[in-house]
């Protein structure tokens, strides 16, 4: 199934992340295949209007507390 998630603000999770609008995330069978301008969505994609919500493609847990090095540490027993 091909879907285009549009009308959203994309946060890509990079270190100096800049919110991106006017872009759509394309998926094919549940896997991200591309990020394109809204005006360039190929035919054959079901349009999913996210109604100006935020989209964080590929990110699973946004509420993680990491150590200063950015690497998780074991909790003491």
N, C-alpha and C positions, 0 to 999 in steps of 0.2 A: 504494500500500500504506500502510495506517495502522498506526503503531506507538506504543506508550506505554512509555517507558523509566522504570522505577520501582525502588524499593528502593535508592536511591542518595543521595549527598550532592552537591548541585548547587553549582558555583562559577561565577558568572556573569561574572567578569572585570571588574567595575566597580572603581573606584579603592579603595573601602572595602569590598570584597567580604566578605560574611558567608555562610559555608556554610549552605545550606538543605537540610533533610531533610523527609521527608513530602510531597515534591512529585514530580510526574512530568512529563517532557518529552514532548510529543506531536509526532509528525512525520507528514506526509502526502507521499508520494512523495519522501522524503528531505529535505524542507524542514521546519524547525521551525514548527509552527503555533500552539503554546500551551504554557504551563507551568501545570499545575493541581494542586490537592491530590490525593494518591493516591486519596482516597475519591470524587473527582469525574471519574474517567476515563470518557469517553463510551463507549457500546457501539460495537462494530465495530472497536475497536483491538486489535491483537495486543499482549499484554503481554510485555515483555522485562524479566526480573528481573536487575538488575545486581549483585545479591548484595552490597550495601553498598559498592560501589566508588564512586569519584568520577566525576562527569560534568561536562564543561566545554563546554556547548553553544555552538557558533559559534567556539570558539577553535581555532586551528590549531597554533601553535607556542608552547608555554609556556616554552621555554628560549631567550629572546631577551635579549641584553644591549643596552640602549639607552643613549644618552648622557644626561647629567643633565637635558636638556630634554625627554626622552622621544621625540625624533625621531632616526631613524637618521642616521649621518654616513658620508660616503664614506671608505673606507680609503685611506691614502696609497699611491701607486703605487710 
